[in-house]
């Protein structure tokens, strides 16, 4: 049977932006599969810090915007694959005062060889 590579989506998670404060809170308790692409969507009116350890900020998603983390942008066929490992948690914290509404989403995709 021939093998083929496929891309599948993890179930997305979201967080109610009205619950944000300056402390990191869990947005995704653990990415279900290793991902090569992750997208954060912030529909709130505040900038949001993203952390993968719950201690230090690793990125920021500006208010009313999205941010794409594409780890395979420069990969060539048969080269090494850069992935965020399975089980990695994602945390969020506000940069400034809480927004009046909106959500923060994390969307991710992974490879499967069948």
N, C-alpha and C positions, 0 to 999 in steps of 0.2 A: 504494500500500500504506500503510495507517495505521501511524503510529509509536506505540510504547508504551514506557514506562519499566519496567525490571525491576531487581530486586536480586539479585545473585549473591554467592556466598561465595568468598573467597580460601581456599586451603588453609591450615589452621592450622599453627602451629609450636609446639614446646615445648622446654623446657630442664630437665634433671635438676637438681633443687635441691641435691643432695648435692655438686655441682660448683661451687656458688656461692662466691665470695670477695668481698673488698671492692673489687676492680677490676671495671670493667664488662666484660661478656662478651656476645658477640652472641647474641641470641635469634632474631631474624629478620634475615637479611642485606639484605633490601630488600622492602618490601611490593609484591606483584606488580601491583596496580591501585590507583588513588587510592581511599581509603576514607572513608566518612562515619560509620562505626560501628566501634569496636574494643572488644573485651572482653579483659581480662586475668584469668586464673584462677590463683590461687596455692594449691596443695594442700599446700605445705610448712608447716613450723612456725616460719618466720622471715618478717619483713617484707622486702619486695623493692622496691628502687628501680628505676624505669623511666626510661630515657634515650633520646632520639632523636638524640643526637650523640656518645654514648660518653664525654662529659666531665662534664656537669652532670646532676643528677637533675631530671626533669620531673614525676614522679609517684611514688606509692608504692602498693603493693598489700599490704595487711596479711595476716599469716599466716592461712591457712585461710579466705580470702575471695576475692571477685572485685571488679573495678572496671570500669565501663562508661564509655567515652568516646564520647558521642553528639553529633556535631558539628552535626547538623541539627535539634536539638530545637525551635528556634524559627523555623525557615524557613517561609516562605509559598510557595504555588505561584508559579512564575515569578520567584522572587527569586534572589539570589546563592546559590551552593552552596559550603559550606565543606568542604574535603576535606584529608586528609593525603596528600601527593603520592606518586605511584608511585616506588618505589625507596628510600623512607625506611627506614633501618635501625632496629631496636629492640634496645636493650641492657638487660641486667639486672645488678644487683649486690645483695649482701645488706646489710641494715642492721646486723645483729648477727651472732653466730656461725652457722655453717652448720646447716641443718636435717638431721635424720636421714633424711629421705625426702621424697617428693613431687615435683611438677613445677610449672613455670610455663608457662602456655599464653597465646598471643596469637591471638585470633580476630577476623577483620575481614570487612566486607561493602562492596560497591561498587555504584554505579548503572551501568546500561547502557541506552542508548536504541536501540531496534531499529526 
